Amino acid sequence: MPKPNYEVIIYWSEADEGFIAEVPELPGCAADGSTQEEALANVQVVIREWIETAKSLRRPVPKPRGRLTFA
């Protein structure tokens, strides 16, 4: 199965003292990390879990727009 290319926005959070990676196309899909690379790796796991959960609940899975954004 090809890896989906969802848009990921990564930013520094003072409150969390770490980087946050959010996937706007998948509501509630986000992860954190102490580096941008760690946040991105963590969110890839969460994306797979989000999709698996949506499918198991028979909910629609949005098609990726295919962009990767670092902010």
C-alpha positions in Angstrom: 0.0 0.0 0.0 1.5 3.4 -1.0 2.2 5.9 1.8 -0.4 8.7 1.7 0.9 12.2 1.2 -1.2 14.3 3.5 -0.3 17.9 4.1 1.6 18.2 7.4 2.2 21.5 9.1 5.0 21.5 11.7 5.5 24.4 14.2 7.2 25.1 17.5 4.9 25.2 20.5 6.1 27.2 23.5 3.3 25.8 25.7 4.3 22.2 24.8 8.0 23.0 24.6 8.3 20.9 21.4 7.3 20.7 17.7 3.7 19.9 16.8 2.8 18.2 13.5 -0.8 18.6 12.4 -2.6 17.1 9.5 -5.4 19.6 8.5 -7.1 17.1 6.2 -7.6 14.6 9.0 -9.5 16.2 11.9 -7.7 15.7 15.3 -4.7 14.1 13.7 -1.6 15.5 15.3 1.6 14.5 17.0 4.6 16.1 18.7 8.3 15.6 19.0 11.4 17.3 20.4 12.6 17.9 16.8 10.8 18.5 13.5 12.0 15.1 12.3 10.7 13.4 15.4 7.3 15.2 15.1 7.1 14.2 11.4 7.9 10.5 12.1 5.4 10.4 15.0 2.6 12.0 12.9 3.2 9.4 10.2 2.2 6.7 12.7 -0.8 8.7 13.8 -1.9 9.1 10.2 -1.9 5.3 9.7 -3.8 4.8 12.9 -6.3 7.6 12.0 -7.0 5.9 8.6 -7.3 2.4 10.1 -9.7 3.7 12.8 -11.8 5.5 10.2 -12.0 2.4 8.0 -12.9 0.2 10.9 -15.8 2.6 11.8 -16.8 2.8 8.1 -16.1 6.5 8.0 -14.8 8.3 4.9 -11.1 8.9 4.5 -10.2 12.1 2.7 -7.9 11.8 -0.3 -4.6 13.5 0.3 -3.8 16.8 -1.5 -0.2 15.6 -1.7 1.6 18.5 -0.1 4.2 18.4 2.7 4.7 21.8 4.4 7.2 22.7 7.1 6.4 25.9 9.0 
